[in-house]
Amino acid sequence: MSRAFLFPGQGAQTIGMGRDLAEAYPAARIVFEEVDEALGEKLSAVIWDGDIETLTLTANAQPALMATSIAAIRALEAEGITVMQASYVAGHSLGEYSALTAAGALSVTDAARLLRARGAAMQDAVPVGQGAMAAILGLGLEEVRKVAEAASQGEVCAAANDNDPAQVVVSGHKAAVERAVDLAREAGAKRAMLLPVSAPFHCALMAPAAKAMENALADVDIRAPSVPVVANVLAEAVSEPDRIRSLLADQITGAVRWRESVAWMVEQGVDDFWEIGAGKALIGMVRRIDRSVATRAVGTATDVKAASENG
């Protein structure tokens, strides 16, 4: 079997995630300690004992999800399963930072600080209430692009996440996204609904955040990953550090080409996809993209034990 490790993005966060990993595996606990030290605060306390509203703040959710994913990786390593056994790693939006950290391209400390900066920059790029995102189910990418173009009317409205054959997310000015929801329903979408997000990610409105991340990334040490990383904006693998650096900045305004990324990995022979960290959203998308592949979620100590016994 050829395996890929996948890393979730924002929306997967839950209170308590990763606690059992930290309790069962010292190497996993160290990850949360490293993130706390990097940020100069007890983010682990927010993750394990805080309230979901505080954890969901973009500047908290992004490093928290990375910490949980890397804690799961360290737990797998303790059981003899390493990233080097995967053919590729990939992450959804912020999950790309987790993928790069898992593959050794970024340190945990740098990833935590970059994601704190990324979350703050994305939140600050557009005043609250001016932007929105909406999920459109049952229309393909080209149909959604036509809907977004018709809805824009001089404002920004674009396909932001091409998640799977039946789910595309649009992002942009709030009024334009609301128009897109209505137009998508008229075009035959099964469902079209606004998402509970605090900013319009992955569209042109994020340009100030992209510039901020370009600056933040400029002095960070990015090493060649031990396993090729499938980049969101390319939907194919990259390994060259300077290319990775520029693509991470491009990712802020660029669409997450998840459907194409998974299809590309399948074309390269991947037939076993593991979602590492919180939630199971990505393997659900994988199944809708290609029902022939195997999937596994690894987010708890129990999952790690099962993977080591059966994987």
N, C-alpha and C positions, 0 to 999 in steps of 0.2 A: 504493500500500500504506500502511496505517496501522500504525505500529510501536510496540511497548512494550519498554522495557529492564527486565530482571528481574535481581535481585541475590540471590545465594545466602546461605543461613544456615549455622549450625554443622553440621559433619559433612563439609563440602566441602574442609576444609583438607588440604593435602599439603605435605611438605617440598619447598622449591624453587619454590613457586608465586610467580609474578610476577617471578622473577629475570630471565628473558629480556626481559620488558617493560622493566625498569629498565635493562638493558644496551642495548636498542635505541632507547629513547626517553628523553631527558633529563627530560621533564615527568613521566614515570612514576617515574623514580628519585627525583625531588623529593618525590613523595607519601610514599615510604617514609622519606625523611629527615625530613619533617614529622612523621610518626607517631612516629619514634624520639625526636625532640626533645620532642614533646608528652608522651610517657610517661617521659622521662628515662632511657631505656635503649635498647639496640640490639635492638628486637624484630625488625628485619630480619635480624639474624644468626640468631635462633631460626627464623625463617621459612625461610631459605635453607640454613642449615648446622646447625640444631639437631636434636633428636630429636623424633619425632612425639608422644611422651607429653607433653613440655613444651609443644609447640605446641597440643596438644588441650586443655590446661587452659583452662577457660572464659574466664578473664580474659586469656589470650593469643589464643585462637582468634578471639574476637569482633573486636578491633581489627585482627588480621592479615588476616582475610577482607575487612573493609572496605578496608584499604589495597590489597589486591590488586585489588578491584573498581574502586576509584577510579584506580589506576594504569592499568588497562585503558581506562577512560574517557578519561584524559589521552592515551593512545596513539591512541585513535580520533580524538580532537580534532586531534592532530597530522597525521592523515591526512584531515582535513576532515569527519569525521562527528561531529556534536554531539548533546548531549542534547535540544536544541531541535528536532531532527528527529523526536523521539519524541512520540507523543500522550500517553503515560503512562509513569511509572516505578513499580515495585513491588518490594518485597523480602520474602523469607521470614524472619520473626522478626528477628534482628539485621540482616538484609539491608535492612530498612526504613530503618535509619540510613544504609546505603550509598546507597540510593535518594535519600534526602533530601540527602545530601552531593553526589551527582551533579547534583541539580537546584538546588544552590546554597542550600538552606535551612539547612544546617549547614556550618561550616568543617571542614576535615580535622582540625585541632587539636581542636576541640570534639567531633567525632565520636569520635576516638580516646580522649579522656578519658572521655566518656560510656560508651563500650563497655567500657573497662577497669573503670569503676565498676559498670556493669550486670553484667558477668561475675562480678565479685567478690560483688556483692549477691545474685545468683542462686545462686551456689555456697554462700554463707553462710546462706541462708534456711532450708535444711533440712540437718541433719547427714547426712554421707555414710552411705549404707546404709539410710536411713529412707524414701527416695523412689525411684521408678522410672518408666520410660516403656516402652511396648511398641507395636510396629507391628502393626496388624491388617489383613491383606490379604484382599480378597474379600467384605467386608461393607460396606454403605453407612453413611453417617453416622447415620441414625436407628437402624439395627440396633446400631451400636457404642454409641450413647448408652444404649440399653436394657441392653446388656451391662455398661457401666460403672456404671449405676445399680444393677443386681443385684449387682455385685461389691463395691460400696462398703461395705455392712454397717457403717455408722457412720463409716467412714473416707472420705478423699477419693479419688475415681476419676472422671476426666472426659475427654471427648474434647478433646484439646489441639491437634492439627493435623489439619485436614480437607484432606489434600493433593491427592487426586484421587478419581475415582469408586470406586477399588478399594483405597485406602490411607488409613486413619485411624489416628492415634497417640493412645493414651490415656496419662494422666499422673496421679500421685498417690502415696499411701502404697504402699510396696513390696508388702505382703501383698495389698492390694486390687488392685493391677495384676496380680499373679500370678494372683489369682482371675479377673480379666478375661480373661487369656490362656486359661485353661482353659475358661471359659464361651464365649469366641469360637470356640474349636475345636469345642465342642459345637454351636454355632449354625451351623456350616458354613463358617467362615473357611478360606480356602486355606492361609494361614499366620498364625501369631500368635507373636510372639517379643519377648522383652525386648531393649531397645536398650542399647548400651554408652555410657550417658550418666552424668554425675556428679551430676545433680539432676533433680527432676521439674518441668520447665519448663511454663509456660502452664497452670497450675491454681491453685486457691485456696491451696495451700501456699506459693506465691511472694508472698503478701501483704507480708511484710517487705521483700522486694526491690522491690515496687511502690512502697512508701512511700519507700524509699531513692532510687529513681529520680525520684520526684516532687520530692524535695528537690534532687537533682542537676540536674534539668532547669529548676528554678525560675529560675535566674539566667543560663541559657544564651541567647545571641542566636539565635533561630530566625526566619529570613526567609521570605517567601512564595516557594515553589519556582517555578522557571522553567517547570516542567512539572508538572501535577497528579500527586500521589502517591496510589496506591491503598493505603489503610490496611488492615492485617491484620484488625483487629477490626471494621471496618465493611464490608469487601469493596466499597468504592466510593471515589471520589477525594475528597481534601481538599486545600485550598491555604491555609487560614487559620492563621497561625502559632500562636495560642493553642490552637486545636483540635488541631493537630498535637502540641503539647506535652502536652496531657491524654491524647491517644490513645497516645502512647509510654509513658506510665505505665500506662494500662489494658492495654496489650499484654502486660505481664509476667504477669498472671494470666489474661488473655483468650485465647481460642482463636485460632489462626492459620487464617483462613478462606481458604485458598489456592485451593481449587477454585472457590469462589464469586467470588473476586477475578478469576481468569482468565476465568471465564464472563462476568462483568460487563464486562471489557475487550472481549471478543469482541462482546458486545451493543452496545458503543459503536463497533464497526467495526474494532477491531484484528485484523489478520490476519497479523502478522509479529512474532514474539517473539524477542528476543535475550537470552540469559543472559550477563551481564557479570561476569567474575571466575572463581573456581576451580570446576571441576566442570561437570557437565551434568545434575544431578538435576532442576533446575526445568524444563528443556525436555522431559525425559522425562515429568514430570507434565503439562505443557501438552499433549503429544501424546495422553495418555490422557484428558484433559478434552475436547479438540476436535481430531480428526485432520485437519480441513480447513485448519488454519493452518500457516504456514511457521515454522520455528525455526532458530536459529543460536546456537552457543556461541562466545563471544569471551573467551578467557582467556589466550592466548599471543600473542607477537608475530606468529607465522604466521597465527593467527586474525584479528588486526587487519588484516594485509596483505590477506588473502582478503576480508574485509568491505569494505575500501576499494576493492578491484578489482571486486567483484561486488554490493556492497550498495547 
